[in-house]
Amino acid sequence: MSIGNNIKLKREQKGLNQNELAEMIGVSDKTVSSWEINRTEPKMGMIEKVVKALGCKKTDIIGADEPTTIAAHLDTDDLTEDELDDVNNYIELVKKRRNRKEETL
């Protein structure tokens, strides 16, 4: 499921309309609508505000099986392609370490 779909699902579960969520996180209802129809995606800082407002986990919004989501929400205007590759490589390294740790338990 997409980030926008996840935001909509959690917002509706919380009993909020788009305007109410928008006010809680300091954006317009048009911005929330844009996310929910997958026209745009919020950056990680905004996802953190959404998570706090909706009382859920980041993985509820970004999905646990999307390891590159973090890199997708960095301010890529300031990062080179090599730097983005480094971020993705780091994510993979952390996942491998976590998997090894789980295997030894």
MARBA-3410 file (N, C-alpha, C, O; in Angstrom, 1 decimal):
105
0.8,-1.2,0.0,0.0,0.0,0.0,0.9,1.2,0.0,2.0,1.2,0.6 ~ 0.5,2.3,-0.6,1.3,3.5,-0.7,1.2,4.3,0.5,0.3,4.1,1.4 ~ 2.1,5.3,0.7,2.2,6.2,1.8,0.8,6.9,1.9,0.3,7.1,3.0 ~ 0.4,7.4,0.8,-0.9,8.2,0.8,-2.1,7.3,1.2,-2.9,7.8,2.0 ~ -2.1,6.1,0.8,-3.2,5.2,1.2,-3.1,4.9,2.7,-4.2,4.9,3.4
-1.9,4.8,3.2,-1.7,4.5,4.6,-2.1,5.7,5.4,-2.7,5.5,6.5 ~ -1.8,6.9,5.0,-2.2,8.1,5.7,-3.7,8.2,5.8,-4.3,8.4,6.8 ~ -4.4,8.0,4.6,-5.8,8.0,4.6,-6.5,7.0,5.5,-7.4,7.3,6.3 ~ -6.0,5.8,5.5,-6.5,4.7,6.3,-6.4,5.0,7.8,-7.3,4.9,8.5 ~ -5.2,5.5,8.2,-5.0,5.8,9.6,-5.8,7.0,10.0,-6.3,7.1,11.2
-5.9,8.0,9.1,-6.7,9.2,9.4,-8.1,8.8,9.7,-8.8,9.3,10.6 ~ -8.7,8.0,8.8,-10.1,7.6,8.9,-10.3,6.7,10.1,-11.3,6.9,10.8 ~ -9.3,5.9,10.4,-9.4,5.1,11.7,-9.5,5.9,12.9,-10.1,5.6,13.9 ~ -8.8,7.1,12.8,-8.7,8.0,14.0,-10.0,8.9,14.0,-10.2,9.6,15.0 ~ -10.8,8.8,12.9,-12.0,9.6,12.9,-11.8,11.1,12.5,-12.6,11.9,12.9
-10.7,11.3,11.8,-10.4,12.7,11.4,-10.7,12.9,10.0,-10.6,12.0,9.1 ~ -11.1,14.2,9.6,-11.2,14.5,8.2,-9.9,15.2,7.8,-9.0,15.4,8.6 ~ -9.7,15.4,6.5,-8.4,15.9,6.0,-8.1,17.3,6.6,-6.9,17.5,7.0 ~ -9.1,18.1,6.8,-8.8,19.4,7.4,-8.4,19.4,8.8,-7.5,20.1,9.2 ~ -8.9,18.4,9.6,-8.5,18.3,11.0,-7.1,17.8,11.1,-6.3,18.3,11.9
-6.7,16.8,10.3,-5.3,16.4,10.3,-4.4,17.5,9.8,-3.3,17.7,10.4 ~ -4.8,18.2,8.8,-4.0,19.3,8.3,-3.7,20.3,9.4,-2.5,20.8,9.5 ~ -4.7,20.7,10.1,-4.5,21.7,11.2,-3.6,21.1,12.3,-2.8,21.9,12.8 ~ -3.7,19.8,12.6,-2.8,19.2,13.6,-1.4,19.3,13.2,-0.5,19.3,14.1 ~ -1.1,19.2,11.9,0.3,19.1,11.5,0.9,20.3,10.8,2.0,20.4,10.4
0.0,21.3,10.7,0.5,22.6,10.2,0.6,22.7,8.6,1.5,23.4,8.1 ~ -0.3,22.0,7.9,-0.3,22.1,6.5,-1.7,22.4,6.0,-2.7,22.4,6.9 ~ -2.0,22.5,4.8,-3.3,22.8,4.3,-4.0,21.4,4.0,-3.4,20.4,3.8 ~ -5.3,21.5,4.0,-6.1,20.2,3.6,-5.8,19.8,2.2,-5.9,18.6,1.9 ~ -5.4,20.7,1.4,-5.0,20.4,0.0,-3.8,19.5,-0.1,-3.6,18.7,-0.9
-2.8,19.8,0.9,-1.6,19.1,1.0,-1.9,17.6,1.4,-1.4,16.7,0.8 ~ -2.8,17.5,2.4,-3.2,16.1,2.9,-3.9,15.4,1.7,-3.6,14.2,1.5 ~ -4.7,16.1,1.0,-5.4,15.5,-0.1,-4.4,15.0,-1.2,-4.6,13.9,-1.7 ~ -3.4,15.8,-1.5,-2.4,15.5,-2.5,-1.7,14.2,-2.1,-1.3,13.4,-2.9 ~ -1.4,14.1,-0.8,-0.7,12.9,-0.3,-1.6,11.7,-0.5,-1.2,10.6,-1.0
-2.9,11.8,-0.1,-3.8,10.7,-0.1,-4.1,10.2,-1.5,-4.5,9.0,-1.6 ~ -4.1,11.1,-2.5,-4.3,10.6,-3.8,-3.0,10.3,-4.6,-3.0,10.0,-5.8 ~ -1.9,10.3,-3.8,-0.6,9.9,-4.3,-0.1,10.8,-5.4,0.7,10.4,-6.2 ~ -0.5,12.1,-5.3,0.1,13.1,-6.3,1.5,13.5,-5.8,2.4,13.7,-6.6 ~ 1.6,13.6,-4.5,2.9,13.9,-3.8,3.0,13.0,-2.6,2.1,12.4,-2.2
4.3,13.0,-2.1,4.5,12.3,-0.8,5.2,13.3,0.2,6.0,14.1,-0.2 ~ 4.8,13.1,1.4,5.4,13.9,2.5,6.9,13.5,2.7,7.2,12.4,2.5 ~ 7.7,14.5,3.1,9.1,14.2,3.4,9.1,13.6,4.8,8.1,13.7,5.5 ~ 10.2,13.0,5.2,10.3,12.3,6.5,9.9,13.1,7.7,9.2,12.6,8.6 ~ 10.3,14.4,7.7,10.0,15.2,8.8,8.5,15.4,9.0,7.9,15.4,10.1
7.8,15.5,7.9,6.3,15.6,7.9,5.7,14.3,8.3,4.6,14.2,8.9 ~ 6.2,13.2,7.8,5.7,11.9,8.2,5.8,11.7,9.7,4.9,11.1,10.3 ~ 6.8,12.2,10.3,6.9,12.2,11.8,5.8,12.9,12.4,5.3,12.5,13.5 ~ 5.4,14.1,11.9,4.3,14.8,12.4,3.0,14.1,12.2,2.1,14.1,13.1 ~ 2.8,13.5,11.1,1.6,12.7,10.8,1.5,11.5,11.8,0.4,11.3,12.3
2.6,10.8,12.0,2.6,9.7,12.9,2.2,10.1,14.3,1.4,9.5,15.0 ~ 2.8,11.3,14.8,2.4,11.8,16.1,1.0,12.1,16.2,0.3,11.8,17.2 ~ 0.5,12.8,15.2,-0.9,13.2,15.2,-1.9,12.0,15.1,-3.0,12.1,15.7 ~ -1.5,11.0,14.4,-2.4,9.9,14.2,-2.2,8.8,15.3,-2.9,7.8,15.4 ~ -1.1,9.0,16.1,-0.8,8.0,17.2,-0.5,6.6,16.6,-1.0,5.6,17.2
0.3,6.6,15.6,0.7,5.3,15.0,2.2,5.2,14.9,2.9,6.1,15.3 ~ 2.7,4.2,14.3,4.2,4.0,14.0,4.5,4.4,12.6,3.7,4.4,11.7 ~ 5.8,4.8,12.4,6.2,5.2,11.1,6.0,4.1,10.1,5.6,4.3,8.9 ~ 6.2,2.8,10.5,6.0,1.7,9.6,4.6,1.6,9.2,4.3,1.0,8.1 ~ 3.6,2.1,10.0,2.2,2.1,9.6,2.0,3.0,8.4,1.1,2.8,7.6
2.8,4.0,8.3,2.7,5.0,7.2,3.6,4.6,6.0,3.1,4.6,4.9 ~ 4.9,4.4,6.3,5.8,4.1,5.2,5.9,2.7,4.7,6.4,2.4,3.7 ~ 5.4,1.8,5.6,5.4,0.4,5.2,6.8,-0.2,5.7,7.8,0.4,5.5 ~ 6.7,-1.4,6.3,7.9,-2.0,6.8,8.8,-2.6,5.7,9.9,-2.9,6.0 ~ 8.2,-2.9,4.6,8.9,-3.6,3.5,9.5,-2.7,2.5,9.8,-3.1,1.4
9.6,-1.4,2.8,10.1,-0.4,1.8,11.4,0.2,2.4,11.3,1.4,2.8 ~ 12.5,-0.5,2.3,13.7,0.1,2.9,14.3,1.3,2.2,15.0,2.1,2.9 ~ 13.9,1.6,1.0,14.4,2.8,0.3,13.6,4.0,0.6,13.9,5.1,0.1 ~ 12.5,3.8,1.3,11.6,5.0,1.5,12.3,6.1,2.2,12.1,7.3,1.9 ~ 13.2,5.8,3.2,13.9,6.8,3.9,14.7,7.7,2.9,14.6,8.9,2.9
15.4,7.0,2.0,16.2,7.8,1.0,15.3,8.6,0.1,15.7,9.7,-0.4 ~ 14.2,8.1,-0.2,13.2,8.8,-1.1,12.7,10.1,-0.5,12.3,10.9,-1.2 ~ 12.8,10.2,0.8,12.3,11.4,1.5,13.3,12.3,2.0,13.0,13.3,2.7 ~ 14.6,12.0,1.7,15.6,13.0,2.0,15.6,14.2,1.1,15.0,14.1,0.0 ~ 16.1,15.3,1.5,16.2,16.4,0.6,17.2,16.2,-0.4,18.4,16.5,-0.3
16.8,15.5,-1.5,17.7,15.1,-2.5,18.3,16.2,-3.3,19.3,16.0,-4.0 ~ 17.8,17.4,-3.2,18.5,18.5,-3.8,19.9,18.7,-3.3,20.7,19.3,-4.0 ~ 20.1,18.3,-2.1,21.4,18.5,-1.5,22.3,17.3,-1.5,23.5,17.4,-1.1 ~ 21.9,16.2,-2.1,22.6,15.0,-2.2,22.9,14.6,-3.6,22.1,14.7,-4.5 ~ 24.2,14.1,-3.8,24.5,13.5,-5.1,24.0,12.1,-5.2,23.5,11.5,-4.2
24.0,11.6,-6.4,23.6,10.2,-6.6,24.5,9.2,-5.8,24.0,8.3,-5.2 ~ 25.8,9.5,-5.7,26.6,8.7,-4.9,26.2,8.7,-3.4,26.3,7.7,-2.7 ~ 25.9,9.9,-2.9,25.5,10.0,-1.5,24.2,9.2,-1.3,24.0,8.6,-0.2 ~ 23.2,9.3,-2.2,22.0,8.5,-2.1,22.3,7.0,-2.1,21.7,6.2,-1.4 ~ 23.2,6.6,-3.0,23.6,5.2,-3.0,24.2,4.8,-1.6,24.0,3.7,-1.1
25.0,5.7,-1.0,25.5,5.4,0.3,24.4,5.2,1.3,24.5,4.3,2.2 ~ 23.4,6.0,1.3,22.3,5.9,2.2,21.6,4.5,2.0,21.3,3.8,3.0 ~ 21.4,4.2,0.8,20.7,2.9,0.5,21.6,1.7,0.9,21.1,0.7,1.5 ~ 22.9,1.8,0.7,23.8,0.8,1.1,23.9,0.7,2.7,23.9,-0.4,3.2 ~ 23.8,1.8,3.3,23.7,1.8,4.8,22.5,1.1,5.3,22.5,0.3,6.2
21.4,1.4,4.6,20.1,0.7,5.0,20.2,-0.8,4.9,19.8,-1.6,5.7 ~ 20.8,-1.2,3.8,21.0,-2.7,3.5,21.9,-3.3,4.6,21.7,-4.4,5.0 ~ 23.0,-2.6,5.0,23.9,-3.0,6.0,23.2,-3.2,7.3,23.4,-4.2,8.0 ~ 22.4,-2.3,7.7,21.6,-2.3,9.0,20.7,-3.5,8.9,20.6,-4.3,9.9 ~ 20.0,-3.8,7.8,19.1,-4.9,7.7,19.9,-6.2,7.8,19.4,-7.1,8.5
21.0,-6.3,7.2,21.8,-7.5,7.3,22.3,-7.8,8.7,22.2,-8.9,9.2 ~ 22.7,-6.7,9.4,23.1,-6.9,10.8,22.0,-7.3,11.7,22.1,-8.2,12.5 ~ 20.8,-6.7,11.4,19.6,-7.1,12.2,19.3,-8.6,12.0,18.9,-9.3,12.9 ~ 19.3,-9.0,10.7,19.0,-10.4,10.4,20.0,-11.3,11.0,19.6,-12.4,11.5 ~ 21.3,-11.0,11.0,22.3,-11.9,11.6,22.0,-11.9,13.1,22.2,-13.0,13.7
21.7,-10.8,13.7,21.4,-10.8,15.2,20.2,-11.7,15.5,20.2,-12.4,16.5 ~ 19.2,-11.6,14.7,18.0,-12.4,14.9,18.3,-13.9,14.7,17.7,-14.7,15.4 ~ 19.2,-14.2,13.8,19.5,-15.6,13.6,20.3,-16.2,14.7,20.2,-17.4,15.0 ~ 21.0,-15.4,15.5,21.8,-15.9,16.6,21.0,-16.1,17.9,21.5,-16.7,18.8 ~ 19.8,-15.5,17.9,19.0,-15.6,19.1,18.3,-16.9,19.3,17.6,-17.1,20.2
END
